[in-house]
Amino acid sequence: MTEKLYVSPSPHLRQGDSTRGIMLDVLIALIPAVVASVVLFGFRSLLIIGVSMFSAVLSEYICRRIMKRNNTAYDLSAAVTGLLVGLNMPVSINPFIPAFGSVIAIVVVKQMFGGLGQNFVNPAMAARIILMISFPTQMTRWTYAFGYIRTLDGLTTATPLADPSGLRNILDLVVGKSAGCLGETCGAALIIGGLYLIARRVITPVIPLTYIGTVFVMTALLGQNPFFHIFAGGLMLGAIFMATDYVTCPMTFWGKIIYGIGCGLFTVLIRLYGSMPEGVSFSIILMNILVPHIEKLTMPKFFGKEKKAS
C-alpha cells in the first residue's frame, strides 16, 4: 500500500471542530433564552422564532441553488442567524416581518457577499437595523412580561431604556420581568448561554467582558447606574452572541480588546446622547466595519525579516 503524503504550509495543527458542531453549540447556548422567552411572553414566541429560523434556512437553500453553489443550509449557520433574528423581535410583531428580516440577513448580507465567512457585518444585526428603519412602529411595540396571561393588546409599553421609571429594581432585568425583545430581557438566561460557549471554547470571554466592562465604567463615570445599562436592552445578547461572531470580529487578542472597547463606547454614546434609546445594534455594525483596520494594526509582527542583497 502506498502512503499518501500531503504537503501544506504551516501551521499543521488540526482541530476536530466543524462549522456544524460550532453552530450546534450556539443553538444549545441559546436554548435558555428561548425557554425564557416562552415563559415571559407566551407560546407566541415560538411562532416568531420558528418562522424566522425556517425563513433563514429556506432562503439559504434556495439562494445557494440559484447561485449553483454547494448547499450550506445543513451546517446550521442559517438556523443560528434565523434564531438570533427571531430573538431580536418583540412578541407582538407580525410574523412576516421577522421572515423578511431573515431573508435580508441570509440573501443580502450573507450570500451576496459570498456566503459564510465572507460577510463583513453580522447578518442578524444588519437585519435588525433594516427592520428598525423599515418598520419602526412594529419593531418598538413591546409588551410586559407575563402580559399573555391577561391580554396581549393594551399591555404595550416602552423598554426600561426608554422609560427607566417603570422598572422596580435591577433584579427584574436579571430574571426578565421587563419589556423588550424576546431574547434580550432575561439576563440570567443569556449569562448561562455565554458560560456554556466559554466552557465549550466556542468563544473566549475577551470581547463580552471588554464590551460589558466598558459600558459599566463609562456609565458609572457619567453618573448613570451601570448595572441598569448592562442588563437593560440588548447589551447581553449582543455582547455574548453577536459581537463574538467569528467572521465579523478580530482574531487577534489586542484586536478583540479594541473591538470590545469600541462597541462599549459607541453603545453608551448612542444610548445617552443619541435619538434612540438602544445603541447595541449600531455599535456592533460600526465596529464590524472597522475590523479589517483593527486586525491590520494589531497583527503580530513576523519574527525576523529577509535582508536585502547588498
N, C-alpha and C positions, 0 to 999 in steps of 0.2 A: 504494500500500500504506500502510495506517495503522499507525504505530508505536505499540506498547503501552508505556505508562508505568506503572511500579509505585511506589506511594507506601508507604514503610515508615519506621519510626523508626530513628535511628542506633544502633549503628554500621552502616556499609554495606559493610564488608569481607566478602569471600566466600572460602572455602577449599574445595578440591576433596575434602577428606576426607569419607568416608561411614562410617556405623556398620559396614557390612560390611568396608570397607577397613581400619579400625582393628582390628576383631576378627580379621581375617586376619593382620595383623601380630603380634597377641598369640599367635595359634596358631603362627605361624612361630617366634616367640621361645621358645615352649615346646618346640619340637622337640628341642633339645639335652637338655632334662630327660627327655623321653620316651625318647630313644635311650639315655641313661644308665641309666634305669630298666630297660630291656630287658637291657643289658649286665650290670648289677649284680644284677638279681633274676630274669632269665629272661623267656621269652616270655609267661608268665602275666600279666606286667604289661600287655601289650596287651589281654588279655581284660578285666581290671579297667577299664582306661581306655576301651576300646571300649564296654563295657556302660554305663558311666557317661555317656559322650557320647551314645550312642543314646537312653538313657532321658531325658536332658535335652532333646534336640531333639524327641523324640516327645511328651514332656509339654507342651512349649511349643506344638506344633502342635495337639494335642488341646484343650488349655486355651483357646487363642485361638478355636478353632472353637466350643467350647461357649459361650464368652462373647460370640460373634458380633462379634469384633474383627478388624481387619486382621491377617493372619497374619505374624508376625515370625520364624518358625522359620528363614528363609533369610538372616537378617542375621548369622548366626554367633555372636551373643551367647550363645545357649543352648549352642552347641558349646564355647565358651570356659569357661562355667560347668561343664559336664559334665567337661571335661578337668581343670579345677582340682580338682573333687571327686575324680576318679579319682587324681590325683597326691597327694592327701591321704590315700590309703588304704594300709595295709600289703599286701604282695603275697599273703599267706596268707588274706586275708579272703574270705568268701562273696560272690560277685558280686551277690547280691540286695541286700546292704547298700549298696554304692555306688549301685545302681539306685534304691533307696529314698531315699538322700540327694539324688540328682539331682532326683527328683520333689519333695521338700521344697523344695529350692533354687529350682526354677522355679515350681512352682504356689503354694506358700505364701509364700515370701519375695519373689518377684518379681512374679508375675501377680496375686496377691491384693491387691497394693498399686498396681496399675495398669500393670505391665509395665516395660520398660526405661526407666530414668530416674526411676522413682517409688519404687523400693525404698530404704529408709532404712538398711539394713545390707547388707554384701556377701553375696550368696546362698551362695557356696561356703563361706565361713567359718561362716555360720549353720548350714549343713548339717553341717559337720564337728562343731560343738559339739553339735548334736542327736544325731548318731550316737555321739559320745563318751559322752554321758549315757545313751543308749538301749542301746548295745552296747559297754560298757566293756572286756569281755574280748577280743572280736574286734578292736576298734579299737586295742588296745595289745599285740597279738601280732605283734611284729616279728621279722624273720629276718635273719641275717647276709647281707652282700653275698656273692655267688657261692655261696650255700648250695645253689642249684638244681643245681650241678654234682655234688653228692653227693645229699643228700635234703633236701626241704623240711621234713619233720617232724623234730622233735628238734633243730632248729637255731634255735629261738626264743630271743630274748634281749631285754634292755632296751635302750632307746636310750642313746646316750652321756650325755644329760642326766640320766637316771635312774641310770646306772652309769658314771661317768667313768673308773673304774679299768680298764674293758675297752678303753679307747682307747689306742693306742700313741703316736700323735702327731697334730698338727693336720692334717698332710698327708692323713691317712686321711679326714678330714672334707671336705677340699677336693675330693678325687677321688671320694669316695663310698664308701670302704671302711668303712662302719659300718652299723648297723641303723637303720631308720626307715621313714617312708612313701616311696612310690615316687618322688615328685618333690622331696623335701627333702634327700636325703643328699649329692648331688653339688653342692657349692658352685660349682665351676668352670662347670658347665653353666648354672646359674642366672645367674651373672655374665655369661656370653656372651649369654644371652637378654635380660638387662637392658640391656646395651650396645647391642644391636640396637634395642630400643624407644627408647632415648635418641637414637640416630643417626637413627631414623625420626621423631623428635619426637612419638612417641605418648605418652610420659611425660617429665616433667622429673626430674632427679636429686635434687630438693629433698627429697621425702619419703623415698626409700630412704636417702639419705646422712644425713639428720637422724635417722631411726629407728635405723639401724645405729650411727651415731656416738654416740647417747645410750646405747645398750646397751654400747658399747665403754667409754665414760667411766665409767658407773655401776658396771659390773662391776669395772673396774680400781680404782676408789675403794673398793670393798667387798672388795678382796683376792682377787678371782677372776681367772681367765685370760680376758681379753676376747676373744682370738681363738677360744677354745673356744666361748664363748657366741654369737659371731657365726655360726660355721659349724655348730654343733650344733643339732638340732631344725629347726623350720620357719621360722626367722627370715628367711633369704634369700628363700625362696619367698613368705612373707607380705609382706615389705618391698617386693619388686620387683613382684609380680604381683597382690597383693590390697589392700594399703594404698593403692595408686595408682589404684584403681577410680574412674573419672570421677564416677560417681553418688554415691558414699559418702565422698569425700574433699573437703576445702575447695578452692575455686577461687582464693582469694587467696594471695599469696606468704607473708605472715606467718601466715596460717591454716595453710598446709602445714607451716610450721616448728613451730608449736604442736602440730599434729596428730602430726607425726613424733616430737617430744619426748614427747608423752603416750603414744604407742604404746610407745616405748622404756622409759619409766618403769614402765608397767604390766607390761610383759614381764619386766623384772628383778625387780620386787616379787613377781610370781606365781611366777617360777622359783625364787627364793631363799627366799621366806618362805611360799609357798602350799603346799597339799597336793598339787598337781600339778607335775610337772617342767617342763611346757611351758606358756607363757603367751601365745603369739603370737595364737592364735585369739580368746581372751577380750579381749586388749588391743585388737585391731583393731575388734572389735564394740563395745566400750565407747567408743572414740573415734569410731566411726561415729555413734553416738547423740548425741555432743556436737558433731558437725559444724555443725548449724544455729546453735548458740550461738557457736561459733568464728568462723563467717563473719560473724555479726552484729557481733562485737567487732572484726573485722579489715577490715570493708568500708571501702574508701576513701571519704572524705567528698566530697560534691559541691563543685565549685568555684563559690563564690558562693551566695547564697540570696536568696529573694524578700523584699523589705522590706514590712513591714506598713503598711497605709494609716494615715495619721495621723488 
